[in-house]
Every structure is written in C-alpha cells, then in structure tokens.
C-alpha cells in the first residue's frame, strides 16, 4: 500500500525486544510497534472494527494482536484479521537505519485518515490511496 507521509524516528532496536510491543503517539496518530521474532511491524493502534485502542498488552509476544474491546484478533506479522476474518489493521511503513526505527506517518489529518481507513475495511481488497490535504 502506498500513502503520503514522512518517516519519523520512533525508537531504537534496543528499545523493543523480541516478543514485545510498544505504543507511541506521533501527532494525533497512535502507533503500535511490535517485534515479532526480530521483525519490526507498525500498525495504526486502532481496531478496524470499532476503533478501540490496541494497547501493547494486546500482543501475545508471538503471533497475535487482540483488541481489548470486542476481542478481535489480528496476525502480528501481516495485520490481517484472524477472528473474524476479512479485515486488517492499517500497516505503517517501517524502515531501519543502523539501530534507529523509523515509521512513515501519514501526512493527512487524522479525521481524513479515519474516514479513508474505514473505506478500506468496508471494501476488503480495494485499497484507497491516502493523498494530500486536498
């Protein structure tokens, strides 16, 4: 998926151990960062169902992220929903430079992001590109 945004340094590899998740606030965006067997993934930390905040405790340390509101489960590596199927968390692009972890934060207002994000989940498989503030 492509979307406009800027990479922001979130933390370092030393700050997030294998099997750990952390929650970061960048502007109005909540970012859930997870380390799954040494692979770093970042997601918008809101459930695709009812926008419940997904806390770090929702990551089981191995493969599943669970929303505390209605217990929706997601694959920690892909963000795809496990139970129920047919949805996904919104993945943010991640890049690692040296020991630093950067996450690409969308450059659209959070309200526009949420509206476009819901559109993604209503039409599974049709990904809307997030554009500029126009």
N, C-alpha and C positions, 0 to 999 in steps of 0.2 A: 504494500500500500504506500502511496506517496501522499505527502501532505507538506504544506509550507510550515516552516518553523526554524528555530535556532537551537543549536546544541548548547546545553548548559551543563557545567560540571556539577555533578550531584554528590559524589564522594570518591573514595579510592577503593581499590580492590581489598585493601587491608581493613576497610570499614564494614564489609559484608561477607561473612563467612559462608562456606558451602552449607546449604540447608537452611539459610537464614533469609528473612525478608525484612525490609525497612520501608517506612513511609516518609516521603518527602513532599514538601509544599513548595512549588515554584510558581510565583504569582498566585493565580486562583486555581491552578492545576494541582491535584493530588496525584502523586506518582508512587506506585508500589513497585519497588525494586526487589527482585528475587534472585537468589543464586541457586540454580538447580544443577547439581553435580558439576560445578565450575562454570556453567553457562549463565551469563547475566541476562535477565529479561526485565523489561519495564512495561508497566501497564497503567492506564488511567485507573485509579484506585476506586472506581465506582462500578457496581454491578450493572450488567446490561439489562437486568430485569426491572429494578425499581430505584436505581442509582444509590443503593446502600453503600456506605463507605466500607471498603475492604481493608481491614487492619492487618498488620504483619502476622498476628496470631492466626489469621485465616490460612496461612501457608503451612502445610503439614511437614515441611522440611524435605520432602522427597519429590512429590509429583502433583499434588492437588492444592488448589486455592479455593476456599469456601467463603461465600458471603454470609455474614452472621445474621442477616435479616430474614431471608427465606431459605437459607442453606443451599443455594445454587452452587454447583461445583464446576471448576474450570481446570483444564490441563495447564500446569505451571510453565511448561515449555512452549506451548503454542497459543495459549489463551482461549482455545476452543472449549465450549461448554461440554461437560460430561453428563451432568444431570441437572436439568433436562438438556437434551441435545438441540442444536440448531441456533446457537448464539455464540458470542465470544466477548472476551474483554477487548478493549481497544489497546493494541500494542503500540508503544512508542519506540522509535528507532534508538538504538544504543550503539555507541562506539567507545572503544577503549584505546587510550593513548598512554603508553607507558603504564603507570599504575592508576591513572585517572579514569573515572567512568563519567561519560557524557550522555545525556538523554536529550533527544530532539523534542523540544516543547513547541506545540502548535502556536502559530502567530495569529490566531483568530481569537476574538473574545470568547470567554468560557461559555457564554449563553449561545453563541453561534455553534460552538463545538458540540454542545449537548444536543442541540436540535439536529445537527448533521449526524451525530453519533447514533441517535435513535433511529434515523433513517437507515443506517447501515444494518441495524438489527431487525428492523421490520422487513427488509428485503435481503435475506441471507444470500450471500454470494454476489450481491451487487454492492460494490464499494464506492461510495461517493468520495471524490477527492476534496480535501479541505483546502479552500482557497484563501485569498487575502481578505481584508476587511471590507471589501466592496459589497 
